[in-house]
Amino acid sequence: MSRPVWPWRLAAAEGVATARTGRWASAIVVVVLAWLCAAPGAVDAITVDRLVKGEQAWIAAGAFVYRVQGATTSGLTNPVPAGACDRLAQTDGIDAAFAARRDTTPARTTAAPGGRISLIHVSPGALGFLAAASHPHGVALVTEELAERIGVTDGDPIQLLTTPDGATPADTPTVLTTRVVPTDQLGTDLAGTILVPGAPEERADLCLVRTHPSHAAAVEDLLPSALAWDGTPARATPLLIDSPFTIDYTTAYDTRALRWAWIATAVLAALVWALVQWTRRSYLAIYATFGMPAASRLVMTMTEWITLTALGGLWGWSLGVVGALAAGTTPAQALSQVTWHTTLTLLGASTLVVLIGLRPTGTLLDQLKDR
């Protein structure tokens, strides 16, 4: 059996030699690949990192919290069943829930004796909702802004006294332990107030429900009937319906502009390679003239491409990661997004390069005829 004239090992060696001695052609391919991997990869990593941080702030602000109030009937707003609201925390898909009722009597504290503060009676579920510790003698949940204004800190005793407007206090103030809580997931209704947990009453002004992201839609559909009053469904609205957040983070990652950028960069890289090969068509014709079969020519060109891809891809990946990190992106996002973009770009471009390499290559005689 005769030995093939152009074994694949020899064809591969020719490809490596061509990549090494290609000078400007090899340099162009390497530089183009580097920037096609680096620039879009770094920008996408920065975008994803900002989306992740924004989503975290969005969730912390109450993205999956629902505010439930009774329906308006004959000009009057129905109450919400407080007990049913507090028990919602036992429902699958609901993380926490509590009922709230505003006291019509203003409250005063010894920390701010001249001020009048809105007092909100809440069900025990408020402790779990706000991750606040209980105390044997009771607690007062003071929102952060109010705590700073009246000068109390977490754990301080706080004296509350409620009296009708204009009345002179005659009873002993109630002493509770302060628990400073964030305002983010309370909404504007409860901002700047003191919340006092107690046994659930029959009626409440509203119910706040925090759900898991995967159950948000189902919980939103459940709440009107679960908190109906006398058969009339309640009204459930997202707490952030009027928030300053302008991005829908539930779809922002999948719809970001650079998610499919690798397709464009892969096509562009393949076009640059095709242009380089076209300028070297006479060079390839020499191999065809000396009997190199199509399969061996494909091995040669793919070896050259892989050699240049390794250099350009590694350079571009490094530039992309460094650029993303320099812009403040977290290391995890910089590595994952730049790696993902670089890998897909090179795989996509390599697929197209294979197709380019399969096209027929004429001999030197064919080249002369074309001229």
VEXNUFI-277834 format. One record per residue (C-alpha): residue number from 1; residue in one letter; x, y, z. Coordinates in Angstrom, 3 decimals, decimal comma. Layout:
N
(rec NUM; "A"; (X; Y; Z)) ...
END
This chain:
371
(rec 1; "M"; (0,000; 0,000; 0,000)) (rec 2; "S"; (1,450; 3,324; -1,090)) (rec 3; "R"; (2,029; 6,045; 1,446)) (rec 4; "P"; (-0,115; 9,190; 0,960)) (rec 5; "V"; (1,760; 12,125; -0,581)) (rec 6; "W"; (0,282; 14,613; 1,887)) (rec 7; "P"; (-0,249; 12,898; 5,246)) (rec 8; "W"; (-2,258; 14,875; 7,779)) (rec 9; "R"; (0,750; 15,294; 10,069)) (rec 10; "L"; (2,635; 17,037; 7,269)) (rec 11; "A"; (-0,416; 19,148; 6,438)) (rec 12; "A"; (-0,715; 20,179; 10,096)) (rec 13; "A"; (2,970; 21,084; 10,189)) (rec 14; "E"; (2,471; 23,254; 7,111)) (rec 15; "G"; (-0,410; 25,020; 8,864)) (rec 16; "V"; (1,704; 25,810; 11,931)) (rec 17; "A"; (4,547; 27,050; 9,704)) (rec 18; "T"; (2,142; 29,263; 7,752)) (rec 19; "A"; (0,776; 30,787; 10,967)) (rec 20; "R"; (4,320; 31,452; 12,199)) (rec 21; "T"; (5,570; 33,000; 8,964)) (rec 22; "G"; (2,357; 34,697; 7,913)) (rec 23; "R"; (3,558; 38,099; 9,142)) (rec 24; "W"; (0,899; 40,729; 8,466)) (rec 25; "A"; (-1,811; 38,194; 7,631)) (rec 26; "S"; (-1,290; 36,306; 10,890)) (rec 27; "A"; (-0,990; 39,559; 12,823)) (rec 28; "I"; (-4,281; 40,861; 11,419)) (rec 29; "V"; (-6,125; 37,674; 12,351)) (rec 30; "V"; (-4,692; 37,607; 15,888)) (rec 31; "V"; (-5,445; 41,289; 16,570)) (rec 32; "V"; (-8,973; 41,077; 15,154)) (rec 33; "L"; (-9,742; 37,951; 17,186)) (rec 34; "A"; (-8,349; 39,555; 20,334)) (rec 35; "W"; (-10,540; 42,635; 20,083)) (rec 36; "L"; (-13,624; 40,700; 18,990)) (rec 37; "C"; (-13,263; 38,616; 22,143)) (rec 38; "A"; (-12,184; 41,397; 24,500)) (rec 39; "A"; (-14,421; 44,371; 23,791)) (rec 40; "P"; (-17,902; 42,787; 23,606)) (rec 41; "G"; (-17,008; 40,324; 26,376)) (rec 42; "A"; (-15,895; 43,058; 28,764)) (rec 43; "V"; (-18,881; 45,290; 28,000)) (rec 44; "D"; (-21,292; 42,383; 28,480)) (rec 45; "A"; (-19,626; 41,479; 31,783)) (rec 46; "I"; (-20,021; 45,080; 32,978)) (rec 47; "T"; (-23,671; 45,084; 31,872)) (rec 48; "V"; (-24,463; 41,786; 33,602)) (rec 49; "D"; (-22,706; 42,878; 36,777)) (rec 50; "R"; (-24,766; 46,068; 36,906)) (rec 51; "L"; (-27,941; 44,086; 36,267)) (rec 52; "V"; (-27,130; 41,699; 39,118)) (rec 53; "K"; (-26,417; 44,544; 41,529)) (rec 54; "G"; (-29,529; 46,392; 40,391)) (rec 55; "E"; (-31,646; 43,281; 40,816)) (rec 56; "Q"; (-30,318; 42,790; 44,333)) (rec 57; "A"; (-31,288; 46,373; 45,194)) (rec 58; "W"; (-34,657; 45,837; 43,503)) (rec 59; "I"; (-35,373; 42,724; 45,572)) (rec 60; "A"; (-34,183; 44,421; 48,765)) (rec 61; "A"; (-36,553; 47,310; 48,052)) (rec 62; "G"; (-39,526; 44,957; 47,904)) (rec 63; "A"; (-39,697; 43,639; 44,361)) (rec 64; "F"; (-41,665; 40,607; 45,492)) (rec 65; "V"; (-43,719; 42,282; 48,199)) (rec 66; "Y"; (-47,443; 42,796; 47,661)) (rec 67; "R"; (-49,571; 45,417; 49,350)) (rec 68; "V"; (-53,108; 44,193; 49,919)) (rec 69; "Q"; (-56,014; 46,459; 50,826)) (rec 70; "G"; (-59,733; 45,913; 50,908)) (rec 71; "A"; (-61,875; 46,837; 47,933)) (rec 72; "T"; (-63,755; 50,132; 47,933)) (rec 73; "T"; (-67,511; 49,622; 48,307)) (rec 74; "S"; (-69,995; 52,506; 48,355)) (rec 75; "G"; (-67,160; 54,960; 48,906)) (rec 76; "L"; (-65,761; 53,014; 51,874)) (rec 77; "T"; (-62,647; 50,852; 51,905)) (rec 78; "N"; (-63,168; 47,381; 53,287)) (rec 79; "P"; (-60,783; 46,152; 55,979)) (rec 80; "V"; (-58,453; 43,195; 55,558)) (rec 81; "P"; (-58,836; 40,108; 57,799)) (rec 82; "A"; (-55,776; 40,381; 60,040)) (rec 83; "G"; (-55,692; 36,758; 61,151)) (rec 84; "A"; (-55,906; 35,440; 57,608)) (rec 85; "C"; (-53,110; 37,823; 56,587)) (rec 86; "D"; (-50,767; 36,627; 59,326)) (rec 87; "R"; (-51,446; 32,968; 58,498)) (rec 88; "L"; (-50,414; 33,483; 54,864)) (rec 89; "A"; (-46,808; 32,980; 55,991)) (rec 90; "Q"; (-47,635; 29,271; 56,304)) (rec 91; "T"; (-48,568; 29,051; 52,604)) (rec 92; "D"; (-46,131; 27,538; 50,134)) (rec 93; "G"; (-44,385; 30,225; 48,116)) (rec 94; "I"; (-44,952; 32,975; 50,724)) (rec 95; "D"; (-41,936; 33,984; 52,759)) (rec 96; "A"; (-43,592; 36,298; 55,300)) (rec 97; "A"; (-46,744; 38,346; 55,846)) (rec 98; "F"; (-48,228; 40,670; 58,438)) (rec 99; "A"; (-51,274; 42,838; 58,956)) (rec 100; "A"; (-51,104; 46,511; 59,915)) (rec 101; "R"; (-53,615; 48,959; 61,396)) (rec 102; "R"; (-52,895; 52,628; 61,971)) (rec 103; "D"; (-53,825; 53,914; 65,439)) (rec 104; "T"; (-56,029; 56,981; 65,189)) (rec 105; "T"; (-54,396; 58,341; 68,337)) (rec 106; "P"; (-50,945; 59,929; 67,902)) (rec 107; "A"; (-48,065; 58,551; 69,944)) (rec 108; "R"; (-45,365; 60,353; 71,840)) (rec 109; "T"; (-42,028; 59,166; 73,160)) (rec 110; "T"; (-39,775; 60,436; 75,885)) (rec 111; "A"; (-37,031; 60,600; 73,258)) (rec 112; "A"; (-39,063; 63,217; 71,372)) (rec 113; "P"; (-41,577; 64,533; 73,890)) (rec 114; "G"; (-42,871; 67,326; 71,692)) (rec 115; "G"; (-43,395; 65,221; 68,589)) (rec 116; "R"; (-46,332; 63,136; 67,488)) (rec 117; "I"; (-45,560; 59,884; 65,787)) (rec 118; "S"; (-47,820; 57,578; 63,833)) (rec 119; "L"; (-48,333; 54,325; 65,707)) (rec 120; "I"; (-49,038; 51,175; 63,706)) (rec 121; "H"; (-50,396; 48,031; 65,324)) (rec 122; "V"; (-49,040; 45,002; 63,468)) (rec 123; "S"; (-49,532; 41,265; 63,731)) (rec 124; "P"; (-46,684; 39,029; 65,023)) (rec 125; "G"; (-45,701; 38,180; 61,460)) (rec 126; "A"; (-44,016; 41,589; 61,259)) (rec 127; "L"; (-41,088; 40,252; 63,298)) (rec 128; "G"; (-40,337; 37,574; 60,724)) (rec 129; "F"; (-41,025; 39,916; 57,809)) (rec 130; "L"; (-38,482; 42,450; 59,100)) (rec 131; "A"; (-36,087; 39,868; 60,624)) (rec 132; "A"; (-36,434; 41,539; 64,033)) (rec 133; "A"; (-35,784; 39,746; 67,318)) (rec 134; "S"; (-38,547; 39,547; 69,899)) (rec 135; "H"; (-38,259; 40,517; 73,581)) (rec 136; "P"; (-40,088; 39,160; 76,643)) (rec 137; "H"; (-41,469; 42,625; 77,438)) (rec 138; "G"; (-42,375; 43,525; 73,874)) (rec 139; "V"; (-40,667; 45,453; 71,114)) (rec 140; "A"; (-41,254; 48,605; 69,130)) (rec 141; "L"; (-40,186; 48,390; 65,479)) (rec 142; "V"; (-38,812; 51,817; 64,643)) (rec 143; "T"; (-38,012; 52,594; 61,023)) (rec 144; "E"; (-34,452; 53,728; 60,298)) (rec 145; "E"; (-35,331; 57,311; 59,387)) (rec 146; "L"; (-37,432; 57,802; 62,503)) (rec 147; "A"; (-34,818; 56,183; 64,759)) (rec 148; "E"; (-32,205; 58,620; 63,505)) (rec 149; "R"; (-34,576; 61,540; 63,985)) (rec 150; "I"; (-35,536; 60,758; 67,592)) (rec 151; "G"; (-32,112; 59,465; 68,596)) (rec 152; "V"; (-32,721; 55,810; 69,462)) (rec 153; "T"; (-30,666; 52,765; 68,508)) (rec 154; "D"; (-31,342; 49,063; 68,347)) (rec 155; "G"; (-31,893; 47,612; 71,814)) (rec 156; "D"; (-32,657; 50,921; 73,546)) (rec 157; "P"; (-35,717; 51,070; 75,787)) (rec 158; "I"; (-38,368; 53,331; 74,328)) (rec 159; "Q"; (-41,379; 54,753; 76,167)) (rec 160; "L"; (-44,590; 55,128; 74,224)) (rec 161; "L"; (-47,629; 57,056; 75,313)) (rec 162; "T"; (-50,787; 57,437; 73,308)) (rec 163; "T"; (-53,275; 60,108; 74,234)) (rec 164; "P"; (-56,148; 61,760; 72,409)) (rec 165; "D"; (-55,280; 65,101; 70,855)) (rec 166; "G"; (-55,112; 67,819; 73,466)) (rec 167; "A"; (-55,388; 65,462; 76,431)) (rec 168; "T"; (-52,964; 65,479; 79,311)) (rec 169; "P"; (-51,180; 62,168; 79,803)) (rec 170; "A"; (-52,085; 60,594; 83,094)) (rec 171; "D"; (-50,993; 56,986; 82,671)) (rec 172; "T"; (-47,564; 55,410; 82,759)) (rec 173; "P"; (-45,823; 55,187; 79,362)) (rec 174; "T"; (-45,408; 51,736; 77,870)) (rec 175; "V"; (-41,733; 50,728; 77,884)) (rec 176; "L"; (-40,671; 48,555; 74,974)) (rec 177; "T"; (-37,353; 47,505; 73,475)) (rec 178; "T"; (-36,367; 49,260; 70,265)) (rec 179; "R"; (-35,747; 47,275; 67,141)) (rec 180; "V"; (-34,529; 49,464; 64,286)) (rec 181; "V"; (-35,835; 48,093; 60,989)) (rec 182; "P"; (-35,268; 49,072; 57,340)) (rec 183; "T"; (-37,973; 50,980; 55,526)) (rec 184; "D"; (-37,328; 49,512; 52,074)) (rec 185; "Q"; (-39,944; 46,764; 52,164)) (rec 186; "L"; (-42,562; 48,707; 54,111)) (rec 187; "G"; (-43,608; 51,201; 51,471)) (rec 188; "T"; (-44,647; 54,800; 51,928)) (rec 189; "D"; (-47,627; 53,897; 54,146)) (rec 190; "L"; (-45,445; 52,720; 57,013)) (rec 191; "A"; (-42,356; 54,895; 56,518)) (rec 192; "G"; (-41,496; 57,078; 59,503)) (rec 193; "T"; (-43,725; 55,164; 61,920)) (rec 194; "I"; (-43,418; 52,949; 64,971)) (rec 195; "L"; (-44,759; 49,430; 64,557)) (rec 196; "V"; (-45,883; 47,575; 67,665)) (rec 197; "P"; (-46,459; 43,827; 67,237)) (rec 198; "G"; (-49,372; 42,284; 69,098)) (rec 199; "A"; (-52,054; 39,642; 68,843)) (rec 200; "P"; (-53,839; 39,821; 65,467)) (rec 201; "E"; (-57,019; 41,856; 65,558)) (rec 202; "E"; (-60,051; 41,104; 63,446)) (rec 203; "R"; (-59,548; 44,023; 61,064)) (rec 204; "A"; (-56,492; 45,592; 59,507)) (rec 205; "D"; (-55,925; 48,469; 57,101)) (rec 206; "L"; (-53,539; 46,545; 54,922)) (rec 207; "C"; (-51,500; 43,365; 54,606)) (rec 208; "L"; (-47,933; 43,134; 53,344)) (rec 209; "V"; (-46,947; 39,820; 51,778)) (rec 210; "R"; (-43,456; 38,827; 50,624)) (rec 211; "T"; (-43,254; 35,936; 48,201)) (rec 212; "H"; (-40,557; 33,913; 46,497)) (rec 213; "P"; (-39,702; 35,057; 42,946)) (rec 214; "S"; (-40,798; 31,772; 41,368)) (rec 215; "H"; (-44,229; 31,986; 43,035)) (rec 216; "A"; (-44,885; 35,712; 42,544)) (rec 217; "A"; (-47,514; 35,363; 39,816)) (rec 218; "A"; (-49,410; 32,571; 41,608)) (rec 219; "V"; (-49,393; 34,455; 44,917)) (rec 220; "E"; (-50,635; 37,642; 43,258)) (rec 221; "D"; (-53,601; 35,677; 41,886)) (rec 222; "L"; (-54,249; 34,073; 45,299)) (rec 223; "L"; (-54,242; 37,191; 47,485)) (rec 224; "P"; (-57,551; 38,842; 46,429)) (rec 225; "S"; (-59,590; 35,775; 47,364)) (rec 226; "A"; (-57,487; 34,773; 50,381)) (rec 227; "L"; (-57,993; 38,224; 51,963)) (rec 228; "A"; (-61,554; 38,858; 50,812)) (rec 229; "W"; (-63,918; 40,642; 53,211)) (rec 230; "D"; (-67,557; 39,528; 53,250)) (rec 231; "G"; (-67,036; 37,826; 49,916)) (rec 232; "T"; (-65,557; 40,908; 48,234)) (rec 233; "P"; (-62,032; 40,254; 46,877)) (rec 234; "A"; (-59,233; 42,451; 48,148)) (rec 235; "R"; (-56,891; 44,507; 45,944)) (rec 236; "A"; (-53,299; 43,270; 45,643)) (rec 237; "T"; (-50,681; 45,496; 44,031)) (rec 238; "P"; (-46,869; 45,221; 43,899)) (rec 239; "L"; (-45,222; 47,398; 46,510)) (rec 240; "L"; (-42,908; 48,858; 43,851)) (rec 241; "I"; (-45,604; 49,700; 41,324)) (rec 242; "D"; (-44,654; 53,379; 41,534)) (rec 243; "S"; (-40,974; 52,833; 42,294)) (rec 244; "P"; (-38,021; 54,595; 40,653)) (rec 245; "F"; (-36,830; 51,281; 39,190)) (rec 246; "T"; (-37,237; 51,550; 35,424)) (rec 247; "I"; (-35,837; 48,125; 34,465)) (rec 248; "D"; (-37,830; 44,912; 34,505)) (rec 249; "Y"; (-35,246; 42,693; 36,149)) (rec 250; "T"; (-37,282; 39,541; 35,535)) (rec 251; "T"; (-36,369; 39,747; 31,832)) (rec 252; "A"; (-33,407; 42,145; 31,795)) (rec 253; "Y"; (-30,736; 39,430; 31,658)) (rec 254; "D"; (-32,294; 37,562; 28,734)) (rec 255; "T"; (-33,076; 40,711; 26,748)) (rec 256; "R"; (-29,779; 42,571; 27,210)) (rec 257; "A"; (-28,311; 43,936; 23,994)) (rec 258; "L"; (-25,054; 41,958; 23,997)) (rec 259; "R"; (-26,463; 38,529; 24,835)) (rec 260; "W"; (-26,121; 37,410; 21,200)) (rec 261; "A"; (-23,121; 39,579; 20,335)) (rec 262; "W"; (-21,013; 36,456; 19,884)) (rec 263; "I"; (-22,907; 35,656; 16,666)) (rec 264; "A"; (-21,905; 38,963; 15,102)) (rec 265; "T"; (-18,313; 38,697; 16,315)) (rec 266; "A"; (-18,052; 35,108; 15,036)) (rec 267; "V"; (-19,307; 36,128; 11,593)) (rec 268; "L"; (-16,947; 39,111; 11,489)) (rec 269; "A"; (-13,982; 36,945; 12,474)) (rec 270; "A"; (-14,852; 34,442; 9,749)) (rec 271; "L"; (-15,161; 37,233; 7,175)) (rec 272; "V"; (-11,711; 38,538; 8,088)) (rec 273; "W"; (-10,319; 35,026; 7,713)) (rec 274; "A"; (-12,055; 34,618; 4,331)) (rec 275; "L"; (-10,535; 37,915; 3,158)) (rec 276; "V"; (-7,076; 36,816; 4,240)) (rec 277; "Q"; (-7,501; 33,502; 2,445)) (rec 278; "W"; (-8,683; 35,252; -0,706)) (rec 279; "T"; (-5,544; 37,404; -0,783)) (rec 280; "R"; (-3,506; 34,181; -0,504)) (rec 281; "R"; (-5,428; 32,155; -3,070)) (rec 282; "S"; (-2,310; 31,747; -5,242)) (rec 283; "Y"; (-0,468; 30,366; -2,230)) (rec 284; "L"; (-3,147; 27,740; -1,709)) (rec 285; "A"; (-3,162; 26,977; -5,426)) (rec 286; "I"; (0,481; 25,882; -5,159)) (rec 287; "Y"; (-0,510; 23,078; -2,770)) (rec 288; "A"; (-3,339; 22,022; -5,073)) (rec 289; "T"; (-0,938; 22,000; -8,019)) (rec 290; "F"; (1,414; 19,642; -6,179)) (rec 291; "G"; (-1,394; 17,247; -5,443)) (rec 292; "M"; (-2,499; 18,116; -1,911)) (rec 293; "P"; (-6,006; 16,669; -1,578)) (rec 294; "A"; (-8,929; 18,724; -0,235)) (rec 295; "A"; (-8,915; 16,935; 3,137)) (rec 296; "S"; (-5,239; 17,705; 3,699)) (rec 297; "R"; (-5,750; 21,339; 2,669)) (rec 298; "L"; (-8,563; 21,578; 5,213)) (rec 299; "V"; (-6,291; 20,132; 7,906)) (rec 300; "M"; (-3,596; 22,660; 6,978)) (rec 301; "T"; (-5,893; 25,707; 7,039)) (rec 302; "M"; (-7,656; 24,589; 10,235)) (rec 303; "T"; (-4,307; 24,037; 11,967)) (rec 304; "E"; (-3,261; 27,541; 10,984)) (rec 305; "W"; (-6,603; 28,908; 12,197)) (rec 306; "I"; (-6,416; 27,047; 15,516)) (rec 307; "T"; (-2,875; 28,308; 16,096)) (rec 308; "L"; (-3,896; 31,918; 15,488)) (rec 309; "T"; (-7,115; 31,431; 17,445)) (rec 310; "A"; (-5,225; 30,196; 20,482)) (rec 311; "L"; (-3,060; 33,324; 20,457)) (rec 312; "G"; (-5,815; 35,819; 19,653)) (rec 313; "G"; (-8,397; 34,175; 21,912)) (rec 314; "L"; (-6,101; 34,049; 24,937)) (rec 315; "W"; (-4,995; 37,628; 24,385)) (rec 316; "G"; (-8,580; 38,807; 23,929)) (rec 317; "W"; (-9,824; 36,873; 26,943)) (rec 318; "S"; (-7,102; 38,424; 29,111)) (rec 319; "L"; (-7,862; 41,928; 27,847)) (rec 320; "G"; (-11,584; 41,410; 28,410)) (rec 321; "V"; (-11,210; 40,160; 31,983)) (rec 322; "V"; (-8,767; 42,933; 32,914)) (rec 323; "G"; (-10,985; 45,573; 31,315)) (rec 324; "A"; (-14,093; 44,328; 33,109)) (rec 325; "L"; (-12,296; 44,204; 36,460)) (rec 326; "A"; (-10,921; 47,717; 35,912)) (rec 327; "A"; (-14,510; 48,937; 35,436)) (rec 328; "G"; (-15,490; 47,571; 38,847)) (rec 329; "T"; (-17,050; 44,291; 37,766)) (rec 330; "T"; (-16,939; 41,473; 40,300)) (rec 331; "P"; (-14,358; 38,761; 39,468)) (rec 332; "A"; (-17,059; 36,092; 39,113)) (rec 333; "Q"; (-18,966; 38,065; 36,473)) (rec 334; "A"; (-15,813; 39,173; 34,670)) (rec 335; "L"; (-14,530; 35,613; 34,356)) (rec 336; "S"; (-17,840; 33,964; 33,488)) (rec 337; "Q"; (-19,129; 36,466; 30,931)) (rec 338; "V"; (-15,839; 37,080; 29,121)) (rec 339; "T"; (-15,128; 33,344; 29,032)) (rec 340; "W"; (-18,614; 32,609; 27,737)) (rec 341; "H"; (-18,421; 35,247; 25,010)) (rec 342; "T"; (-14,890; 34,242; 23,948)) (rec 343; "T"; (-15,772; 30,544; 23,789)) (rec 344; "L"; (-18,907; 31,058; 21,727)) (rec 345; "T"; (-17,193; 33,522; 19,401)) (rec 346; "L"; (-14,337; 31,148; 18,652)) (rec 347; "L"; (-16,590; 28,109; 18,271)) (rec 348; "G"; (-18,945; 29,979; 15,948)) (rec 349; "A"; (-16,110; 31,414; 13,886)) (rec 350; "S"; (-14,386; 28,014; 13,678)) (rec 351; "T"; (-17,561; 26,450; 12,300)) (rec 352; "L"; (-17,676; 29,060; 9,557)) (rec 353; "V"; (-13,956; 28,650; 8,886)) (rec 354; "V"; (-14,503; 24,934; 8,279)) (rec 355; "L"; (-17,168; 25,803; 5,702)) (rec 356; "I"; (-14,796; 28,284; 4,058)) (rec 357; "G"; (-12,084; 25,633; 3,970)) (rec 358; "L"; (-14,373; 23,179; 2,183)) (rec 359; "R"; (-14,685; 25,362; -0,902)) (rec 360; "P"; (-12,820; 24,067; -3,987)) (rec 361; "T"; (-9,302; 25,398; -4,546)) (rec 362; "G"; (-7,968; 25,636; -8,065)) (rec 363; "T"; (-4,436; 24,910; -9,261)) (rec 364; "L"; (-1,976; 27,511; -10,508)) (rec 365; "L"; (-3,237; 26,820; -14,035)) (rec 366; "D"; (-6,748; 27,647; -12,905)) (rec 367; "Q"; (-5,440; 30,878; -11,362)) (rec 368; "L"; (-3,796; 31,849; -14,657)) (rec 369; "K"; (-6,981; 31,091; -16,591)) (rec 370; "D"; (-8,950; 33,365; -14,198)) (rec 371; "R"; (-6,549; 36,185; -14,979)) 
END
